[in-house]
Amino acid sequence: MAASPVTRFALAAAMAAVTAIAAAQSGNDARPIRNDVPLQGQEVLVFRHQRLHRGGHEAYFRLSRDGVWPWFEKIGSRIIGQWKVVHPDRSAEDLEFDHGYRLARYASYDHWKATRQGHLLLGGNGPDYEKSRESLRARNHYSAGSDGAHFLEGVTASTRVYFMPALEERYLAAGEQQSAGPLPVRNDVAWPAPEIVAVDRFDVRKGHAKSVIARGVRDVWPYLEKVGARPIGLWEEVFPPESGFEARPDHDTVFQMMRYAGYEHWKAARPEAIARMGGDGRDYDAYRRALGLLRSATVDRRVIFLQGHMYHSPPKFMPGIPEAFRRAP
């Protein structure tokens, strides 16, 4: 089967990087670096697929975390997480390979290109760089290819607080739930469960992506967060020049990533059931209206489930090497 355009682009960029790295290190040339101030740009996220040999995901993650990512984070990228595709919904599973995804942030598409095309060593070629290259080579032992990447722009979630006042109403215990509201609720203690991430991919009518994102962040996220879900982000797929992607003529694509405390939590948070956890107050009405906008704009929807590791970009101490250099003529 022929490689996709984005796969061919990624392979070409990787080969260019290897060639440039080899040239930069010939004769043991040291490449110290000084940096300019950060360039402003439109942040872009890269949601990259990995096809992995069976059982290799944890080793792939450890090599990434301990060897590859520290150098890439030094040059300004930020890793959000690394996950393996799971099938709690009994969807079809690839019996030959495991599948993984990594989500990473870049200051712009030009920033992403600079980290991939080895013409510029943004962080120098010290031992940290060598460790990253060594770990990349070791990580390739577990890799069996990729279906490519999605470039995303939109809203990446951060910790937020919400003040949603209680409605000034009083309630009496009833023998059973009345067919016609209201539905106030009390909640049980949190159930322990392995975390999963639901990735919803919405194909929406052309021109509707930005309004879907805005309403989702404003009206859907607060209600989902109230019932214990935690958003990672809501983004529109974009098609930078030279990326190998082309925009579809008939629809846009929106990705939402949301964390849940297990598959049972995800099921309980489906629109037809979620009021049993969160009640049917005005926040629920806003949530339903936003879902109505999404449904009216959506032409296709798919969901996959991931399990793995949020990275959180922990601090790293990589001391400078006591060397002396002077500016070359």
N, C-alpha and C positions, 0 to 999 in steps of 0.2 A: 504494500500500500504506500502511495506517495506521501511524503511528509507535507504537513500543512504549511502555508506561507509563514506563519509565525514561528513554527518549528525550524524551518529553513533559516529564517532571520536569526533566531537564537543560536543555531549552530554556527552560522557565519560569524556572529559577534564573538562567540566563544573561541573560534579559531583565530580571529584577529587578536583577541586578548592574549592567547597563548603565544602567538608569534611576537607580539610587542613585549610581553613579559620576558621571553627568552632573549630578545635583543637588549632589553634594559639590563639584564643580569649577566650578559656575556662579559668575561673578564672580571667577574666579581665587582662590577660597578656598584658602588653605594649610591642610593638615590634618596638623600634627605629631602625634606619638603618644608616650605612655609606656605601659609594659606592666606588668601584674600578674605574679606568679609563675606558673609553669606549672600548669595544672589537671590533676589525675589523671583517667585514664579508660582504657577498653578500646581499645587500638590497633586501627585498622581500615585495611586496604589497599584501594585502588581499582585494579582491573585494567580499564582503559578501552580499548575498541575505537575505531579510526579507519578510516574509508573515505576513501582518498586518490586524487587524480588520478594517473594513471600517471606514474611517474618522480619523484614529489614527495616521497618519504619522507626523503631526506637533507636537502633544504631544510627540511622540516618539523622535523626533528630539530635542525638548526643554529639555527633561529629559537627553538626551545624552549630549547635549552642556553644560548644566548648572551643571549637577551632575556627569555623568559617565566619560566624556572625560578628565577633568582637571587632575585627578589622573593618567589616562593612559598616558597622555602627559608628566606628571612629570617623569614617568619611561621610557621615551625615544621614545614611539611611536608618530606618527604624523597623525592626521586625515586630509584627503584631502576634504572630503565632504560626505553629506548624501542627497539622492534623492529618489523621488517617480517615478515609471514608469508611463508615460503618453502615450496617443495614438493619436497624431495629424494626423498621417497617416491613421487613421481609422482601424488599426490592431485590432485583436481580443483582447477583454478585459475580465479579470476575474471579473465576476459579484458578486462573493462572498467575495473576499479579495482585499485589496490594496497590492501592491508589492513595496518594497524599496530596495535600495542598499547603502552600506557604503564602501568607499575606504580609507584604512589606510596603512601607511608605517611603516615598522619595519627594524631594522638594520640587521637582519638576520632571518632565520627560527628558530634558537635557541632562539633568542630574542622573537619572537612571542610565542613560546612554554612557555617561562618563564613568560610571561604576562597572560597566560591562565591556566597553571597548578599551583595551589596555594602552591606548596612546597616552594616557595621563594617569600616573600613580598618585591619586589624590592624597594618600596617606603615607607615602614613602615605602621603601622595601626593606624595612627592618625585620627582626625576628617575628613580630606579630603578623607581618605580611606573609612571611615564609610559612608560618603556622596555618594561616588561612588557606594558602595554596596546597599545602600538604593534606589538610583536612578535606579540601575539595576533591583531591585525587582519591583519598580513602573513601569518601562518600560515594564516588562513582561506582564502587564495588557493589553497592546496593541498588543502583539505578538501572532501570530498563527502558528509559526514554521519557517522553513527555508529550502531552497533547497540546502544549503551548501555554499561553498566559492570557489573562484578561487585564486590560488597563482600565482603571476606574477613577472617577472623580465624583465627589459628593460630600457626604457628612460622615466623618469618623467619630464614633462616640467617645466621650470622656465622662468621667463621673459627674453627674448633675444631681441637684436636689429639686424636689417639687413640693409646693405647698398646695394641696387640694383640700380645702376646708370641708368638713363634714356638713351635710345638709342638716338644717335644724328641724329634724323630724323625730318623732317618737314611734316606737314599734312595740307590738304585743306579740307574744308567742302564739303561733298557730299550729294546729294539728298537722297540717300539711301545706305545702307551697300552693298559693293561689295561682290560678291560671293566668290572671291578669295582674302582674306586678303588685307592688314593688318587690325588689329582690335585694334587701340588705343582707350582708353576710358577716359571719365571724369566721376566723381561720384557725386551723389546727397548727401544731408545731411543724417546723420544716422537716420534710422527709429527706434523709441522706440518700444520695444517688450519684453515680459517676456523671460528670458534666458532659453534655453534648452540645454541638453547635449546629443549628439548622441554617442551611444556605438556601434561601429562596431566590430563584432566578425568574424574574417577570419580563416577558416580552410585552411591551406596551405600545400603544398607537403612537405614531411618529409625533414628536413634539410634546409628549406628555410626561417625559421622565422627570423633569425638574419640579413640576407641580406634585407628582407622586412623592418625590423625596421630601419636599417641604411639608406636605400634609402628614406624611408618615412620621417625620421627626416631631412635629408639633403635637399631633393628636393620637398617634398609635403608640409611640414609644412610652409616653407617661403611663398609660394604662397597663401595657405589658410589664413595665418595670414595677408597677405596684403589685402585680401578681408574681413577682420574683424573677422574671426574665431579665437579661442584661444585654443591651444592644452592643454590637461591635461596629456596625456601620451600615449605611444605606447609600449606594453609589450608582451612578450611571456609567455604563461601559463607553469608553471613548476610543478613538482610532487615530493615534498620533501618526504623523508621516514617518515612513520607513519602518513602521512596526510590523508590516505584513498583514495587517487587518484592513478590511474595508467596511464602512458603515453599511448597514442593511437599508435598502430603499423603502421598506414597508413598515419597519418597527424599530424602536429603541429597546435597549435591555437594561434593566435595573436589578442590582444584586442587593439583597439584605442578608446580613449575618447576625444571628441572635443566639445568645447562650441560654441554655435551659438546664435545670437540675435533673437531667435524665429524660428518657423518652416518655415516661408517664407524665412528666410535667409538660412536655411539648403537647401531648394529646389533650391534657386538661386545659391548655391555653388555646385550643382551636376556637374560632369565632362562635361556633354553635354551643360551646360549653363554658367559655371563659367567665361569664357572669357569675357562675357558681363560686369562683374564687375572688372576683373583684367587685361583685355587686353591679347594679344597673343605674348608678347615679349619672350625673351630667358628664362626668369623664368617660363613662361607657358610651353615652350618646355621641360624643365627639369621636371616640374610637370607631364606632359603627359608621358614622358619616365618612370618615377618612377611608375605611375599608370599601365603602360603596364607590368612592372615587377610583380607588385602585381597581376594583372589579370592572367598572365601566371602561377603564383604559386598557385592561389586560387582554391580550389575545392568546397568551399561553403562559403556563406557570409550571415550574419544576422545582423539586426540593431534594437536596441531598443532606446527609447527616455526617458530621465529622466528630472525631474524638481525638484529643491529643493535648497540646500544650499552648497556653497563652504565654508569651515571652516576657512582656512587661519591661523590656529594655533595662535590665539591672545595671548598676554602675560597675565599671571595670577600671582597675588601676594598671596601666601599662607604662612603666617608667621610661623616660627618655634614656637613650644610651649615651654614656659619657664619651662623646666623640667631638672633634673639632673640624669645621669646614670653613672655606672661604668662597666667596662668589666667584664663579668661573668667568674668565674674560669673554 
